[in-house]
């Protein structure tokens, strides 16, 4: 065993590897630091992962498109006025981008394990199987750089306004 993932890291793994259908993400409220917002989230489009080799180092891009509905409500905050919905979307995007990036760096740097199978995207850069084996993907994966582009679009709410 290499290590353990937290609940949010496990969710990030599921999102990156296209294994999540829907889930609930809880993140701190941008309006009140002692409160949280719950979003019911599902994939809008399949997550797109690409790998490039830049000077022999993996550069991995992950593009995530999610749609969400607000499940929770704070007292005295109207999520649908004065641009509050845009603030929530921006905050949710920042939160999920940060969590996915932290998760990816943890699996590469700390675990040295490609549990999201990015190697299957990198193998195309090698002409022969021996070239691939000589490259030693897992050793080089530890040096990977990640670019995460996660976008959550809040389509509506289950809340009664």
Buried (B, 14 or more C-beta within 10 A) or exposed (E): EEEEBEEBBEBBBBBBBBEBEEBEBBBEBBBEEEBEBBBBBEBBEEBEBEBBBEEEEBBBBBBBBBBBBBBBBBEEBEBEEEEBBEBBBEBBBBBBBEBBBBBBEBBBEEBEBBBBEBBEBBEEBBEEEEEBEEBEBEEBBBEBBBBBEBBBEBEEBEEEE
